[in-house]
Amino acid sequence: VESIDEVAGIYFRSILIRDVHVKVPQHVHPHDHATICTSGSAAMFVDGIRAGTLYPGDVVEVKANKLHEFESLKPNTRLTCAHHGESAEAARRV
């Protein structure tokens, strides 16, 4: 995790993955949130099934209680997750 910020009631967690084929481990949240890819690219998996590829500017919704993980496909891939403020405390524990 490169940075964590809370702005305007939204909790942001930014992850920079420097190498290719590195995974953000599978995990789950009890709330919906969004993930944006700002550089590189990443494969997204939901409940163990590949759900697509993210490129810079792509934003995806991750539904509550869905196991999800990301795998970098290019070096220096940056992903940022945005959680609403009420769910920020749970997001901080992941």
C-alpha positions in Angstrom: 0.0 0.0 0.0 1.6 3.2 -1.2 -0.8 5.8 0.3 -4.0 6.1 2.3 -6.1 9.2 2.4 -9.6 10.2 3.5 -11.0 13.2 1.7 -14.6 14.4 1.6 -15.9 11.4 3.4 -14.2 9.0 1.0 -11.4 6.6 1.9 -8.8 6.0 -0.8 -6.2 3.3 -0.7 -3.5 3.4 -3.4 -1.4 0.4 -4.3 1.7 0.6 -6.6 2.7 -2.8 -8.0 6.2 -2.4 -9.4 6.6 -5.9 -11.0 4.6 -7.9 -13.5 2.4 -10.9 -12.3 2.3 -9.7 -8.7 -1.1 -10.2 -7.0 -3.1 -8.1 -4.6 -4.2 -11.0 -2.5 -7.7 -12.2 -2.6 -9.9 -10.5 0.0 -13.5 -9.4 0.7 -15.2 -6.3 2.1 -18.6 -6.1 3.7 -19.5 -3.1 1.5 -19.4 -2.1 -2.1 -16.4 0.0 -3.3 -14.7 1.1 -6.5 -11.3 0.5 -7.9 -9.6 2.6 -10.6 -6.4 1.8 -12.5 -4.3 4.9 -13.0 -1.2 3.3 -14.6 -0.1 0.0 -16.1 -2.8 -2.7 -16.3 -4.2 -5.5 -14.2 -6.4 -8.6 -14.4 -9.3 -8.6 -12.1 -10.7 -11.8 -10.5 -14.0 -12.1 -8.7 -14.8 -15.2 -6.8 -11.8 -16.8 -8.4 -13.0 -16.1 -12.0 -11.3 -13.6 -14.3 -13.6 -10.7 -14.6 -11.7 -8.5 -17.0 -8.6 -6.3 -17.5 -8.2 -2.8 -16.2 -6.3 -0.1 -18.1 -5.5 3.4 -17.1 -8.7 5.3 -16.5 -10.9 2.2 -16.0 -13.1 2.1 -12.9 -14.8 -1.0 -11.7 -17.4 -1.6 -8.9 -16.6 -4.4 -6.5 -19.8 -5.6 -4.8 -20.0 -6.4 -1.1 -19.0 -9.9 0.1 -17.3 -10.8 -3.3 -13.8 -12.3 -3.1 -11.6 -10.2 -5.4 -8.0 -9.9 -6.3 -5.9 -8.1 -9.0 -2.8 -9.2 -10.8 -0.4 -6.7 -12.5 0.1 -7.2 -16.2 2.6 -4.4 -16.6 5.3 -2.9 -14.4 4.4 0.0 -12.2 0.6 -0.7 -12.1 -1.2 1.6 -9.8 -4.7 0.7 -8.4 -6.7 2.9 -6.1 -9.7 1.7 -4.2 -12.4 4.2 -3.0 -14.6 3.3 -0.1 -17.4 5.5 1.3 -16.6 7.0 4.7 -19.0 4.8 6.7 -17.1 1.7 5.5 -13.6 3.2 5.9 -12.9 1.5 9.3 -13.5 -2.0 7.8 -11.4 -1.1 4.7 -8.5 -0.1 6.9 -8.3 -3.6 8.4 -7.6 -5.3 5.0 
